[in-house]
Amino acid sequence: MIPQTFELVTHPLCPYVQRSVIVLLEKNLPYRRIDIDLANKPDWFHQRSPLGKVPVLITGDNRSLFESAVICEYLNEITPGDLHPSDALERAEHRAWIEFGSDILKNIAQLYNAKTEQAFNHQRQQLRRQLEQLDNRVVAAPFFSGDIFHIIDAVYGPIFRYFDVIDRVLPLALFEGLEKVQNWRYQLRQRPSVQQAVAVDYPQRLLGFLEDRGSYLSERLSHPATGAS
Ligand SMILES: N[C@@H](CCC(=O)N[C@@H](CS)C(=O)NCC(=O)O)C(=O)O
């Protein structure tokens, strides 16, 4: 591999950014974050990001790569140590469950944007079903497939982090009885790369972002002791 310092175009709250950062950290790759305002994207960003989304990885020779799953795969391929299983079918399964993780993220966004209690509860049920599906699949001893940390673990760390923050203010009880997923969530929370993928002010920033959605969850987070859920 050519020695290089990567630049990663980021947003402080983005879970897709976090998975790329976790892989950079797991691979001990030097990188510099460039946080941008997604509500006011700089002109240069559109040249770098055809979909207008973060993360974008800028390589040492000034090429750009977009889409977090692709960035993670690339970083994995150019460095020693494989963050995917060696068996082809197991590797493919990991990729499938990574896609499942992206679907969970879409449902989380729908949960925090839901305008009514009914829509919120519908999304909560969707997420609960997805966590049950995960519970049937995950090994969680301690990671998705056992004792080796893989890219898929980098994907789920940021997913669980949402609930670490929300549950402190408004317990959603999404993980109740799902012991394997709970254990996996706990193990990922202890992983230094997962912890270091966000700044120390992440919980306050996330809560501020959620409270500004003008949604049912915004209202509940602002007044957690009132209202039914
Ligand atoms: N599929 C993309 C999703 C990335 C994504 O949705 N990023 C969000 C922030 S978390 C974004 O940049 N949104 C800006 C926009 O859609 O305008 C990936 O995996 O990289």
The ligand as an SDF file (V2000), in Angstrom:
LIG
                    3D

 20 19  0  0  0  0  0  0  0  0999 V2000
  -25.7910    5.0920    1.1790 N   0  0  0  0  0  0  0  0  0  0  0  0
  -25.0020    6.1750    1.7030 C   0  0  0  0  0  0  0  0  0  0  0  0
  -25.8430    6.9390    2.6910 C   0  0  0  0  0  0  0  0  0  0  0  0
  -25.1030    8.1620    3.2590 C   0  0  0  0  0  0  0  0  0  0  0  0
  -26.0790    9.1910    3.8320 C   0  0  0  0  0  0  0  0  0  0  0  0
  -27.3070    9.0200    3.7850 O   0  0  0  0  0  0  0  0  0  0  0  0
  -25.5130   10.2710    4.3770 N   0  0  0  0  0  0  0  0  0  0  0  0
  -26.3570   11.3540    4.8390 C   0  0  0  0  0  0  0  0  0  0  0  0
  -25.9170   11.8260    6.2100 C   0  0  0  0  0  0  0  0  0  0  0  0
  -26.0670   10.5450    7.4430 S   0  0  0  0  0  0  0  0  0  0  0  0
  -26.1910   12.5420    3.9300 C   0  0  0  0  0  0  0  0  0  0  0  0
  -25.1030   12.8660    3.5060 O   0  0  0  0  0  0  0  0  0  0  0  0
  -27.2820   13.2410    3.6500 N   0  0  0  0  0  0  0  0  0  0  0  0
  -27.2400   14.4530    2.8800 C   0  0  0  0  0  0  0  0  0  0  0  0
  -28.3170   14.5220    1.8820 C   0  0  0  0  0  0  0  0  0  0  0  0
  -28.9920   13.5060    1.6260 O   0  0  0  0  0  0  0  0  0  0  0  0
  -28.5160   15.6190    1.3380 O   0  0  0  0  0  0  0  0  0  0  0  0
  -23.7220    5.6250    2.3290 C   0  0  0  0  0  0  0  0  0  0  0  0
  -23.7620    4.4790    2.7960 O   0  0  0  0  0  0  0  0  0  0  0  0
  -22.6900    6.3180    2.3310 O   0  0  0  0  0  0  0  0  0  0  0  0
  1  2  1  0
  2  3  1  0
  2 18  1  0
  3  4  1  0
  4  5  1  0
  5  6  2  0
  5  7  1  0
  7  8  1  0
  8  9  1  0
  8 11  1  0
  9 10  1  0
 11 12  2  0
 11 13  1  0
 13 14  1  0
 14 15  1  0
 15 16  2  0
 15 17  1  0
 18 19  2  0
 18 20  1  0
M  END
$$$$
